[in-house]
Amino acid sequence: MSGTPRLPLDELGRVVGEPARLRILQELLGGPALPAGALAARLDLAPSTVSAHLTRLHDAGLVDIEPDGRRRLVRIADPAVAAAIEALLQLSDEARVSSLSGFHRRALMREARSCYDHLAGRVGVAVTDIARERGWFVERDGGWALPHDEDVDEISDALGLRLSWTRSPRPAVRPCSDWTERVPHLAGRLGKSLLDGMLDDDWLRRRRDDRALVVTERGRERLEALGVSGF
């Protein structure tokens, strides 16, 4: 994790188990780096309090912190951290909400959100179902794999999206447990390429205050053409 020595499990549990630090990691699951000040505003905590928690998370190798002028940009250290936090969320119940804005935010998060660098929520699961039906990935040896090595041209052509693709040790495709839908959605390099392509082509847009994604009119039309409706 980010080149930092791994902590013993009991110590790591104490780091992640502090409620404010866990909330920080949840906010960072959106993928893009966030200023420390924005995290403080989202969590309604004092900047000094958030700063202390970020130092602890950074020392544990869970987040990266990069100076940007007078700001500090914070991001989750790597996909393994994001997968671990998402898995914890799947084991938990959703936090209670009592305000209209809270219910609205929850509904948006359930519909579509970024799970680190790939698409999650009902839209993410629906796209995963289409990908499975069309053979864009196959189940192999207890996991998921591309049927034709590193070739994603068929997927790109079917979606009408330009998919960026690079070879790396990271899995080309893997299942990621969706904590609201309770079934897997697409992750790995294919999941990242799909989300990047949908954002670049304006199928989806990021929200300013959380990791929910808004499905645009163009996105609804393109999804319906694939057989995905109701968004």
Secondary structure as UniProt FT lines:
FT   TURN            2..3
FT   HELIX           9..17
FT   HELIX           19..28
FT   TURN            29..30
FT   STRAND          34..35
FT   HELIX           36..43
FT   HELIX           47..59
FT   TURN            60..61
FT   STRAND          63..68
FT   TURN            69..70
FT   STRAND          71..76
FT   HELIX           79..91
FT   HELIX           100..111
FT   STRAND          113..115
FT   TURN            116..117
FT   STRAND          118..120
FT   HELIX           121..133
FT   TURN            134..135
FT   STRAND          138..140
FT   TURN            141..142
FT   STRAND          143..145
FT   TURN            147..150
FT   HELIX           153..159
FT   STRAND          174..177
FT   TURN            179..181
FT   STRAND          184..187
FT   HELIX           188..200
FT   TURN            201..202
FT   STRAND          204..206
FT   STRAND          212..215
FT   HELIX           217..226
//
